[in-house]
Amino acid sequence: MAAGDDDGKVVAPYFKMVFLSVLGLTVVMLGVTVWLSIGFSHPDGNINSTISTTSSLCKIGFGAIAGLIGGRVG
């Protein structure tokens, strides 16, 4: 291997920015979901809708993280 070869171990700044943004938003949505679920013992329709939405956003975020890592490794 030559001295200047790039074997893929350097993380591009744009990838790092996107990955950390997705990770941060996913953690925030997970926190909101847990907080709403614990904080309201008898939630009404609006709170149930918010919990459902933030839960869906967590699932989307985890999928995006898996896709980003899979795309980076592959």
C-alpha positions in Angstrom: 0.0 0.0 0.0 1.3 3.4 -1.0 1.7 6.2 1.6 -1.1 8.3 0.1 -3.8 5.6 -0.3 -7.1 6.2 1.4 -8.4 2.9 2.8 -11.8 4.4 3.9 -10.9 5.0 7.6 -11.4 8.8 7.4 -14.9 10.1 8.2 -15.9 12.9 5.9 -17.1 16.1 7.7 -20.5 16.0 5.9 -21.1 12.4 6.9 -20.2 13.3 10.5 -22.5 16.3 10.5 -25.5 14.4 9.1 -24.9 11.4 11.4 -24.7 13.5 14.5 -27.7 15.5 13.4 -29.8 12.4 12.9 -28.5 10.9 16.2 -29.2 14.1 18.1 -32.8 14.4 16.8 -33.5 10.7 17.4 -32.3 11.0 21.0 -34.4 14.1 21.6 -37.5 12.5 20.1 -36.9 9.4 22.3 -36.6 11.6 25.3 -39.8 13.4 24.5 -41.6 10.1 23.9 -40.5 8.7 27.3 -41.2 12.0 29.1 -44.7 12.2 27.7 -45.4 8.5 28.4 -44.3 8.8 32.0 -45.6 12.3 32.7 -49.2 11.7 31.7 -50.9 8.9 33.5 -54.2 9.4 31.6 -53.3 11.1 28.3 -56.0 12.6 26.1 -56.2 12.3 22.3 -53.7 15.1 21.6 -51.1 13.6 23.9 -51.6 10.1 22.5 -51.2 11.6 19.0 -48.0 13.3 20.0 -46.6 10.2 21.6 -47.4 8.2 18.5 -45.7 10.8 16.3 -42.6 11.1 18.4 -42.4 7.3 18.5 -42.6 7.1 14.7 -39.9 9.7 14.4 -37.7 7.6 16.7 -38.2 4.6 14.5 -37.4 6.6 11.4 -34.3 8.0 13.1 -33.0 4.5 14.1 -33.6 3.4 10.5 -31.7 6.4 9.2 -28.8 5.7 11.6 -28.7 2.0 10.5 -28.7 3.1 6.8 -26.0 5.6 7.3 -23.8 3.1 9.1 -24.6 0.4 6.6 -23.8 2.7 3.7 -20.6 3.8 5.2 -19.4 0.2 6.0 -20.5 -1.2 2.6 
